[in-house]
Amino acid sequence: MPPSSRAPGPGRTAIEGSGGPKPTRTCIFDGDVAGLARSHPYTHARADEAARYVDFRAEPQRIRTALEDFVPWGAHAAVDRFYTLLEALNGPDSQLETNDCAFSAPEADPAEPPVRRFGCSGRVMVLFRDLPRNRSAAAWDTFTEALHITLSGVDPRFELGVIGTTRVPVHFRALPPNARDGHQVMISFWAWGGTEAGCMDNLGRLMTHLGGALRGIGGR
């Protein structure tokens, strides 16, 4: 089951068990990501200068007010769980941090089966706080493998959500000039439902799984 075209990032390889109930579905993209390259920290989004970088480690109180894509949907448990995830990733007990996220609200697609009539998608960019570690391909291999393996063990009958990972090139401005090129991981997510509310409920279910997985490996 490939992700929808509404997804915020590409997804290619589905990772699913064979036979029996399938685990939480995940995917990995290993194609061309040159167009996704960015700096850290950045000043503002290329397409929108009003969308500026916020350091949630320094200003965690802004997590629930600064994300313009999510704020209108704040009454939904899915968004609250996403905020809680960001608070954990940027909190004092994590070895990770985030530097960007986005959300595309539920939209109807009449071409989809009724159970998938509405779809939404989003992303969060994750990096290691120890900036030189972001230059290690082995470190990111370990992280993404742990994330996919952890998710493969939860909610085996849930089929209306997908989590994907994409390794994205980053220029780390705080590192020495000859050692600034590394990566971060874009974690993309997609959810579907027969109604707008059902879609958001399934997104909440997905956020529960993603939050649990990332909190489990974020301190490593």
Backbone torsions as a table, in degrees:
resi	resn	phi	psi	omega
1	MET	NA	102.4	-179.4
2	PRO	-73.6	150.2	176.5
3	PRO	-63.2	160.0	-179.8
4	SER	-68.6	157.4	176.7
5	SER	-68.2	-12.2	177.8
6	ARG	-79.2	-2.4	-174.1
7	ALA	-63.7	149.7	-178.3
8	PRO	-79.6	-11.8	179.7
9	GLY	-149.9	164.9	-175.2
10	PRO	-76.8	149.9	174.5
11	GLY	-136.3	138.6	-175.2
12	ARG	-131.5	-54.3	-171.7
13	THR	-100.5	112.5	176.2
14	ALA	-78.1	137.2	178.1
15	ILE	-111.0	106.1	-176.4
16	GLU	-138.3	149.3	174.5
17	GLY	-73.8	161.4	178.2
18	SER	-106.4	127.0	179.1
19	GLY	79.8	143.4	177.6
20	GLY	74.8	-177.8	179.8
21	PRO	-61.3	137.8	-179.0
22	LYS	-86.7	146.3	177.4
23	PRO	-75.0	176.8	171.9
24	THR	-50.6	127.9	-172.2
25	ARG	-79.7	138.2	177.3
26	THR	-134.2	164.2	177.0
27	CYS	-147.3	158.1	179.3
28	ILE	-128.0	136.7	174.8
29	PHE	-107.8	128.9	-179.9
30	ASP	-127.7	29.4	179.3
31	GLY	-96.9	-154.6	-175.8
32	ASP	-74.3	119.9	179.6
33	VAL	-119.3	15.1	-176.3
34	ALA	-57.0	-35.9	-178.2
35	GLY	-71.1	-10.5	-179.9
36	LEU	-96.6	-2.4	-176.4
37	ALA	-60.3	146.6	-179.6
38	ARG	-154.8	175.1	175.4
39	SER	-103.8	157.9	172.6
40	HIS	-134.9	126.4	-7.7
41	PRO	-75.7	151.5	174.8
42	TYR	-97.3	168.0	179.4
43	THR	-93.7	-50.8	179.5
44	HIS	-153.2	163.4	178.1
45	ALA	-67.2	146.0	-179.3
46	ARG	-61.1	-38.1	-175.2
47	ALA	-86.0	-13.4	-174.9
48	ASP	-153.0	105.1	-177.8
49	GLU	-67.4	-17.3	177.6
50	ALA	-75.5	-19.7	179.4
51	ALA	-87.8	92.2	-172.2
52	ARG	-104.8	154.7	179.2
53	TYR	-66.6	134.6	174.3
54	VAL	-123.3	128.3	177.8
55	ASP	-83.8	99.2	-177.1
56	PHE	-73.6	-15.3	172.6
57	ARG	-69.4	-40.4	-179.2
58	ALA	-82.5	-29.5	-176.8
59	GLU	-130.8	65.5	-177.7
60	PRO	-63.6	-22.9	-179.8
61	GLN	-66.5	-14.5	-178.7
62	ARG	-89.5	-7.1	-176.9
63	ILE	-56.2	-41.0	-174.6
64	ARG	-89.8	5.5	-179.6
65	THR	-130.1	-19.3	-170.0
66	ALA	-94.4	-10.7	-173.8
67	LEU	-94.9	93.6	-170.0
68	GLU	-62.7	-26.9	178.2
69	ASP	-70.9	-32.4	-173.0
70	PHE	-91.9	-31.2	-172.2
71	VAL	-53.5	-44.2	-179.3
72	PRO	-63.1	-16.7	-177.9
73	TRP	-107.7	17.2	-173.5
74	GLY	-63.9	-17.8	179.5
75	ALA	-75.6	-12.1	-178.2
76	HIS	-87.8	142.1	179.3
77	ALA	-58.9	-32.2	-179.2
78	ALA	-59.0	-42.9	-178.4
79	VAL	-71.7	-40.0	175.8
80	ASP	-59.2	-41.2	179.2
81	ARG	-67.5	-34.0	176.2
82	PHE	-66.7	-43.9	176.1
83	TYR	-58.6	-43.4	179.5
84	THR	-61.2	-38.2	176.8
85	LEU	-62.0	-46.2	179.5
86	LEU	-62.9	-39.4	178.5
87	GLU	-62.5	-37.7	178.4
88	ALA	-71.0	-45.0	-177.9
89	LEU	-64.7	-33.4	-179.0
90	ASN	-97.9	5.0	-177.7
91	GLY	-82.6	177.2	-172.4
92	PRO	-69.8	-17.6	-176.4
93	ASP	-97.5	5.1	-175.9
94	SER	-104.3	147.2	171.8
95	GLN	-94.8	2.7	-179.5
96	LEU	-110.9	170.6	168.7
97	GLU	-152.3	168.7	178.1
98	THR	-119.5	155.6	177.0
99	ASN	-139.3	9.0	175.8
100	ASP	-172.8	147.9	171.0
101	CYS	-156.1	164.2	-177.8
102	ALA	-155.1	159.7	179.4
103	PHE	-147.0	132.7	172.0
104	SER	-108.4	115.2	-172.9
105	ALA	-64.3	162.1	-179.7
106	PRO	-55.4	134.8	175.6
107	GLU	-129.9	147.8	179.5
108	ALA	-86.9	140.3	175.8
109	ASP	-130.7	99.2	-177.1
110	PRO	-59.5	-18.9	-179.1
111	ALA	-76.8	-15.7	-178.8
112	GLU	-82.4	155.7	173.3
113	PRO	-60.2	156.0	-176.3
114	PRO	-53.7	-36.3	-177.2
115	VAL	-70.2	-17.2	-179.9
116	ARG	-119.8	23.6	-171.9
117	ARG	-60.8	-35.2	178.9
118	PHE	-109.6	139.2	178.4
119	GLY	-136.1	144.4	174.6
120	CYS	-134.8	164.9	-178.1
121	SER	-155.2	164.9	179.6
122	GLY	-168.7	-176.7	179.8
123	ARG	-156.6	158.4	168.8
124	VAL	-142.3	134.6	178.7
125	MET	-94.1	130.2	-174.9
126	VAL	-123.0	138.3	176.0
127	LEU	-141.5	162.9	175.6
128	PHE	-79.1	139.0	176.9
129	ARG	-66.5	-34.5	173.9
130	ASP	-74.5	92.3	-168.2
131	LEU	-55.4	-41.4	178.4
132	PRO	-58.3	-27.4	-179.9
133	ARG	-64.1	-25.3	178.9
134	ASN	-69.2	-11.4	177.1
135	ARG	-86.4	-5.6	-175.3
136	SER	-94.7	114.9	176.2
137	ALA	-63.3	-35.4	-179.2
138	ALA	-65.0	-38.1	179.3
139	ALA	-64.2	-41.8	179.3
140	TRP	-72.2	-34.4	175.5
141	ASP	-60.1	-43.9	-179.8
142	THR	-64.0	-42.8	-179.1
143	PHE	-63.1	-52.0	-176.2
144	THR	-67.1	-37.4	177.4
145	GLU	-62.6	-43.2	179.3
146	ALA	-63.1	-39.1	180.0
147	LEU	-64.3	-48.2	-179.0
148	HIS	-65.3	-41.1	-180.0
149	ILE	-65.2	-42.3	179.6
150	THR	-61.9	-44.9	-179.4
151	LEU	-67.0	-27.6	-178.1
152	SER	-67.7	-13.8	-177.1
153	GLY	-100.5	6.3	-175.6
154	VAL	-119.8	149.4	170.8
155	ASP	46.9	64.3	-171.2
156	PRO	-64.5	-17.8	-177.8
157	ARG	-100.8	5.3	-178.4
158	PHE	-86.1	116.8	-176.3
159	GLU	-121.2	2.8	-176.3
160	LEU	-106.0	33.3	175.4
161	GLY	-157.8	147.2	179.1
162	VAL	-137.5	141.8	173.0
163	ILE	-120.0	131.7	-178.6
164	GLY	-126.9	155.8	176.1
165	THR	-124.2	143.3	177.6
166	THR	-139.0	124.8	177.3
167	ARG	-83.1	123.4	-171.5
168	VAL	-116.8	132.4	178.1
169	PRO	-65.8	140.2	179.5
170	VAL	-137.8	141.7	173.6
171	HIS	-102.8	109.8	-175.6
172	PHE	-89.5	106.1	-172.8
173	ARG	-66.4	-25.7	-176.6
174	ALA	-81.7	-9.4	-179.5
175	LEU	-87.8	163.7	178.2
176	PRO	-56.2	149.1	-174.8
177	PRO	-53.0	-32.5	-178.1
178	ASN	-91.6	8.1	-176.9
179	ALA	-143.3	44.5	-174.3
180	ARG	-102.7	-11.2	-176.3
181	ASP	-89.4	124.7	179.0
182	GLY	-152.7	-151.0	-177.9
183	HIS	-142.1	162.0	163.2
184	GLN	-134.1	173.4	-179.2
185	VAL	-114.7	127.8	171.6
186	MET	-89.6	118.2	175.3
187	ILE	-99.4	112.1	-179.4
188	SER	-100.0	152.1	178.3
189	PHE	-143.1	145.9	-178.9
190	TRP	-134.5	141.2	175.6
191	ALA	-142.4	152.4	-179.2
192	TRP	-134.2	162.0	175.9
193	GLY	-167.9	165.6	-179.5
194	GLY	-75.0	-18.5	177.0
195	THR	-136.0	168.4	176.6
196	GLU	-59.4	-45.2	179.6
197	ALA	-64.5	-39.7	178.1
198	GLY	-64.5	-37.7	177.0
199	CYS	-61.2	-45.4	179.8
200	MET	-68.0	-34.4	175.8
201	ASP	-62.4	-42.0	179.3
202	ASN	-69.8	-32.4	174.2
203	LEU	-64.1	-39.8	177.4
204	GLY	-61.6	-40.3	177.2
205	ARG	-61.7	-42.0	179.0
206	LEU	-65.9	-40.0	179.5
207	MET	-64.6	-34.8	175.7
208	THR	-59.9	-45.3	-179.6
209	HIS	-67.9	-43.9	-179.1
210	LEU	-65.5	-43.7	179.7
211	GLY	-61.5	-43.4	178.3
212	GLY	-63.1	-42.0	-179.8
213	ALA	-65.3	-45.6	-176.8
214	LEU	-70.6	-35.6	176.7
215	ARG	-67.0	-31.8	179.0
216	GLY	-69.3	-32.9	-177.4
217	ILE	-106.7	-7.9	-175.0
218	GLY	-69.7	-19.9	179.8
219	GLY	-94.1	4.4	-176.9
220	ARG	-80.7	NA	NA
